[in-house]
Amino acid sequence: MNPKRVAILISGGGSNMVELLRTMTGDHPARPVLVLSNDPAAGGLAKARDLGVETAVVDHRPHGRDRTAFESALQAALAPYAPDILCLAGFMRILTPGFVAPWKGRMLNIHPSLLPLYPGLHTHARALANRDREHGCTVHEVTEELDHGPILGQARVLVLPGDTPDTLAARVLGREHVLYPAVLRRYAAGDRTPVLLP
């Protein structure tokens, strides 16, 4: 069976993207075909090129508030690579239902909370403000509702005395780097059973 073709969307340094790329080798059921960013200055672009993966940029800024035009350009950039799966890895643009619909069941995202807790931004500060005993990250299928798609994996960390949003974020990021590759491997093989890491 041919490996699934994976495109990864990033906006920044791409640490999750790097972990995904490093694991898609050997008997992995997927291979990377493109890393695409909405920011020409995204640090992850050089990292992807260093790992031998093609890159592209669709800058959102020239499109202003015209999301449809930006997303049309995004689809046009993806089309030549014919990806089977789209992985969002720190892609900081909210995608409209018009973009999401053609990718239904084929687009993943990682979010730094234990969904359904804390969709959206500032998840670590919100967990601390709520005095949660544990926090973590979630990989989910992307649907038209922000951070609400079917859960494909979660990893947990304990909230420690003296934690700040930054210290908590750093520990959660370490778990993201383990969880996302594990979910992608299972997902690309056609298995939607959630990956649950302690």
DOLOLO-849815 format. One record per residue (C-alpha): residue in three letters; chain; z, y, x. Coordinates in Angstrom, 2 decimals. Layout:
% residues N
+------+------+---------+---------+---------+
! code ! unit !      c3 !      c2 !      c1 !
+------+------+---------+---------+---------+
!  ala !    A !       Z !       Y !       X !
...
+------+------+---------+---------+---------+
END
This chain:
% residues 198
+------+------+---------+---------+---------+
! code ! unit !      c3 !      c2 !      c1 !
+------+------+---------+---------+---------+
!  met !    A !    0.00 !    0.00 !    0.00 !
!  asn !    A !   -0.90 !    3.45 !    1.32 !
!  pro !    A !    2.06 !    5.68 !    2.17 !
!  lys !    A !    2.81 !    8.52 !   -0.24 !
!  arg !    A !    1.59 !   11.92 !    0.95 !
!  val !    A !    4.42 !   14.47 !    1.12 !
!  ala !    A !    4.23 !   18.27 !    1.25 !
!  ile !    A !    7.41 !   20.24 !    1.96 !
!  leu !    A !    8.01 !   23.83 !    0.82 !
!  ile !    A !   10.36 !   26.02 !    2.85 !
!  ser !    A !   11.40 !   29.66 !    3.10 !
!  gly !    A !   13.57 !   29.72 !    6.23 !
!  gly !    A !   14.67 !   27.66 !    9.20 !
!  gly !    A !   13.85 !   24.34 !    7.58 !
!  ser !    A !   16.74 !   22.18 !    8.78 !
!  asn !    A !   16.35 !   19.78 !    5.83 !
!  met !    A !   12.59 !   19.78 !    6.35 !
!  val !    A !   13.07 !   18.72 !    9.99 !
!  glu !    A !   15.26 !   15.77 !    8.93 !
!  leu !    A !   12.68 !   14.70 !    6.35 !
!  leu !    A !    9.87 !   14.87 !    8.92 !
!  arg !    A !   11.82 !   12.93 !   11.54 !
!  thr !    A !   12.48 !   10.03 !    9.18 !
!  met !    A !    8.93 !    9.61 !    7.80 !
!  thr !    A !    7.87 !    7.14 !   10.49 !
!  gly !    A !    7.64 !    3.38 !   10.96 !
!  asp !    A !    8.07 !    1.43 !    7.74 !
!  his !    A !    8.85 !    4.56 !    5.68 !
!  pro !    A !    6.83 !    4.56 !    2.43 !
!  ala !    A !    5.75 !    8.21 !    2.91 !
!  arg !    A !    4.11 !   10.46 !    5.47 !
!  pro !    A !    4.16 !   14.27 !    5.77 !
!  val !    A !    0.84 !   16.06 !    5.30 !
!  leu !    A !    1.88 !   19.73 !    5.09 !
!  val !    A !    4.75 !   22.17 !    5.47 !
!  leu !    A !    4.14 !   25.34 !    3.48 !
!  ser !    A !    6.19 !   28.55 !    3.40 !
!  asn !    A !    6.20 !   31.69 !    1.28 !
!  asp !    A !    7.33 !   33.65 !    4.37 !
!  pro !    A !    5.07 !   33.97 !    7.44 !
!  ala !    A !    8.21 !   34.52 !    9.57 !
!  ala !    A !    9.97 !   31.32 !    8.44 !
!  gly !    A !   11.43 !   29.63 !   11.50 !
!  gly !    A !   10.68 !   26.19 !   10.09 !
!  leu !    A !    6.93 !   26.64 !   10.51 !
!  ala !    A !    7.11 !   26.41 !   14.31 !
!  lys !    A !    9.46 !   23.42 !   14.06 !
!  ala !    A !    6.97 !   21.61 !   11.81 !
!  arg !    A !    4.09 !   22.33 !   14.19 !
!  asp !    A !    6.20 !   21.06 !   17.10 !
!  leu !    A !    6.61 !   17.81 !   15.16 !
!  gly !    A !    2.85 !   17.53 !   14.68 !
!  val !    A !    2.66 !   18.51 !   11.01 !
!  glu !    A !    0.12 !   20.98 !    9.64 !
!  thr !    A !    1.49 !   24.23 !    8.23 !
!  ala !    A !    0.33 !   26.90 !    5.80 !
!  val !    A !    1.67 !   30.18 !    4.44 !
!  val !    A !    1.30 !   31.70 !    0.99 !
!  asp !    A !    3.16 !   35.01 !    1.24 !
!  his !    A !    4.66 !   35.89 !   -2.15 !
!  arg !    A !    4.97 !   39.60 !   -1.39 !
!  pro !    A !    1.34 !   40.69 !   -1.91 !
!  his !    A !    1.56 !   39.24 !   -5.43 !
!  gly !    A !    4.49 !   41.48 !   -6.40 !
!  arg !    A !    5.93 !   40.30 !   -9.71 !
!  asp !    A !    2.82 !   38.34 !  -10.63 !
!  arg !    A !    4.27 !   34.84 !  -10.36 !
!  thr !    A !    1.17 !   33.27 !  -11.88 !
!  ala !    A !   -1.04 !   34.66 !   -9.11 !
!  phe !    A !    1.40 !   33.52 !   -6.42 !
!  glu !    A !    1.66 !   30.03 !   -7.89 !
!  ser !    A !   -2.12 !   29.75 !   -8.25 !
!  ala !    A !   -2.41 !   30.54 !   -4.54 !
!  leu !    A !    0.30 !   27.97 !   -3.83 !
!  gln !    A !   -1.55 !   25.26 !   -5.78 !
!  ala !    A !   -4.79 !   26.17 !   -4.01 !
!  ala !    A !   -3.12 !   25.80 !   -0.60 !
!  leu !    A !   -1.67 !   22.42 !   -1.55 !
!  ala !    A !   -4.82 !   21.00 !   -3.14 !
!  pro !    A !   -6.77 !   20.07 !    0.03 !
!  tyr !    A !   -3.83 !   17.93 !    1.21 !
!  ala !    A !   -3.57 !   16.00 !   -2.09 !
!  pro !    A !    0.20 !   15.45 !   -1.86 !
!  asp !    A !    1.74 !   12.74 !   -4.02 !
!  ile !    A !    5.25 !   14.22 !   -3.69 !
!  leu !    A !    6.41 !   17.80 !   -3.26 !
!  cys !    A !    9.80 !   18.36 !   -1.59 !
!  leu !    A !   11.51 !   21.74 !   -1.92 !
!  ala !    A !   13.72 !   22.28 !    1.13 !
!  gly !    A !   15.25 !   25.73 !    1.01 !
!  phe !    A !   12.28 !   27.18 !   -0.90 !
!  met !    A !   13.72 !   30.40 !   -2.28 !
!  arg !    A !   11.29 !   31.09 !   -5.11 !
!  ile !    A !   11.93 !   30.13 !   -8.72 !
!  leu !    A !    8.90 !   28.20 !   -9.97 !
!  thr !    A !    7.59 !   28.72 !  -13.49 !
!  pro !    A !    7.01 !   25.92 !  -16.02 !
!  gly !    A !    3.26 !   26.37 !  -15.44 !
!  phe !    A !    3.66 !   25.34 !  -11.80 !
!  val !    A !    6.22 !   22.62 !  -12.43 !
!  ala !    A !    4.35 !   20.79 !  -15.23 !
!  pro !    A !    1.55 !   19.24 !  -13.10 !
!  trp !    A !    4.18 !   17.98 !  -10.65 !
!  lys !    A !    6.43 !   16.38 !  -13.25 !
!  gly !    A !    8.04 !   13.27 !  -11.75 !
!  arg !    A !    6.68 !   14.16 !   -8.29 !
!  met !    A !    8.75 !   17.15 !   -7.14 !
!  leu !    A !   12.22 !   16.98 !   -5.55 !
!  asn !    A !   14.76 !   19.63 !   -4.67 !
!  ile !    A !   18.09 !   19.63 !   -2.85 !
!  his !    A !   20.88 !   21.82 !   -4.18 !
!  pro !    A !   24.22 !   22.60 !   -2.49 !
!  ser !    A !   26.57 !   21.55 !   -5.27 !
!  leu !    A !   27.49 !   18.49 !   -7.28 !
!  leu !    A !   25.23 !   19.20 !  -10.22 !
!  pro !    A !   25.68 !   19.85 !  -13.10 !
!  leu !    A !   28.36 !   22.01 !  -11.44 !
!  tyr !    A !   27.18 !   25.36 !  -10.08 !
!  pro !    A !   23.45 !   25.65 !  -10.62 !
!  gly !    A !   21.96 !   28.75 !   -9.00 !
!  leu !    A !   23.39 !   30.68 !   -6.05 !
!  his !    A !   26.75 !   31.11 !   -4.25 !
!  thr !    A !   27.75 !   27.51 !   -4.89 !
!  his !    A !   30.30 !   27.25 !   -2.07 !
!  ala !    A !   32.16 !   30.42 !   -3.05 !
!  arg !    A !   32.20 !   29.25 !   -6.67 !
!  ala !    A !   33.64 !   25.86 !   -5.72 !
!  leu !    A !   36.39 !   27.55 !   -3.70 !
!  ala !    A !   37.15 !   30.05 !   -6.48 !
!  asn !    A !   37.53 !   27.12 !   -8.87 !
!  arg !    A !   39.88 !   25.36 !   -6.42 !
!  asp !    A !   37.74 !   22.23 !   -6.48 !
!  arg !    A !   39.04 !   19.33 !   -4.42 !
!  glu !    A !   35.56 !   18.15 !   -3.54 !
!  his !    A !   32.12 !   19.68 !   -3.24 !
!  gly !    A !   28.77 !   18.41 !   -2.06 !
!  cys !    A !   25.04 !   18.36 !   -2.62 !
!  thr !    A !   22.53 !   16.91 !   -5.05 !
!  val !    A !   18.89 !   15.85 !   -4.85 !
!  his !    A !   17.17 !   16.05 !   -8.22 !
!  glu !    A !   13.76 !   15.96 !   -9.79 !
!  val !    A !   12.49 !   19.46 !  -10.49 !
!  thr !    A !   12.02 !   20.28 !  -14.17 !
!  glu !    A !   11.32 !   23.50 !  -16.01 !
!  glu !    A !   15.05 !   24.27 !  -16.26 !
!  leu !    A !   16.55 !   25.51 !  -13.00 !
!  asp !    A !   18.69 !   22.89 !  -11.18 !
!  his !    A !   18.82 !   20.61 !  -14.23 !
!  gly !    A !   16.42 !   17.73 !  -13.49 !
!  pro !    A !   17.38 !   14.05 !  -13.29 !
!  ile !    A !   19.83 !   13.42 !  -10.45 !
!  leu !    A !   18.43 !   11.19 !   -7.69 !
!  gly !    A !   21.31 !   11.40 !   -5.24 !
!  gln !    A !   24.63 !   13.05 !   -4.41 !
!  ala !    A !   26.85 !   13.30 !   -1.35 !
!  arg !    A !   30.43 !   14.56 !   -1.38 !
!  val !    A !   32.73 !   16.41 !    1.00 !
!  leu !    A !   36.44 !   17.18 !    0.64 !
!  val !    A !   37.40 !   20.82 !    0.30 !
!  leu !    A !   39.90 !   21.47 !    3.09 !
!  pro !    A !   42.79 !   23.95 !    3.20 !
!  gly !    A !   41.56 !   27.18 !    4.77 !
!  asp !    A !   37.91 !   26.52 !    3.95 !
!  thr !    A !   35.64 !   29.54 !    3.62 !
!  pro !    A !   32.20 !   29.54 !    2.00 !
!  asp !    A !   30.72 !   29.32 !    5.50 !
!  thr !    A !   32.81 !   26.38 !    6.73 !
!  leu !    A !   32.21 !   24.52 !    3.48 !
!  ala !    A !   28.48 !   25.27 !    3.61 !
!  ala !    A !   28.25 !   23.86 !    7.14 !
!  arg !    A !   29.85 !   20.55 !    6.13 !
!  val !    A !   27.72 !   20.28 !    3.01 !
!  leu !    A !   24.57 !   20.93 !    5.06 !
!  gly !    A !   25.44 !   18.01 !    7.31 !
!  arg !    A !   25.53 !   15.76 !    4.24 !
!  glu !    A !   22.25 !   17.23 !    2.96 !
!  his !    A !   20.61 !   16.08 !    6.19 !
!  val !    A !   21.62 !   12.49 !    5.42 !
!  leu !    A !   21.12 !   12.51 !    1.65 !
!  tyr !    A !   17.66 !   14.04 !    1.31 !
!  pro !    A !   15.90 !   11.57 !    3.65 !
!  ala !    A !   17.68 !    8.65 !    1.97 !
!  val !    A !   16.56 !    9.79 !   -1.48 !
!  leu !    A !   12.97 !   10.45 !   -0.38 !
!  arg !    A !   12.66 !    6.98 !    1.16 !
!  arg !    A !   13.84 !    5.34 !   -2.07 !
!  tyr !    A !   11.82 !    7.69 !   -4.31 !
!  ala !    A !    8.58 !    7.20 !   -2.35 !
!  ala !    A !    9.02 !    3.44 !   -2.78 !
!  gly !    A !    9.11 !    3.95 !   -6.56 !
!  asp !    A !   12.87 !    3.49 !   -6.99 !
!  arg !    A !   14.62 !    6.24 !   -9.01 !
!  thr !    A !   18.09 !    4.69 !   -8.68 !
!  pro !    A !   20.41 !    7.49 !   -7.52 !
!  val !    A !   21.63 !    7.40 !   -3.91 !
!  leu !    A !   25.40 !    8.02 !   -3.99 !
!  leu !    A !   27.04 !    8.80 !   -0.66 !
!  pro !    A !   30.81 !    9.24 !   -0.27 !
+------+------+---------+---------+---------+
END
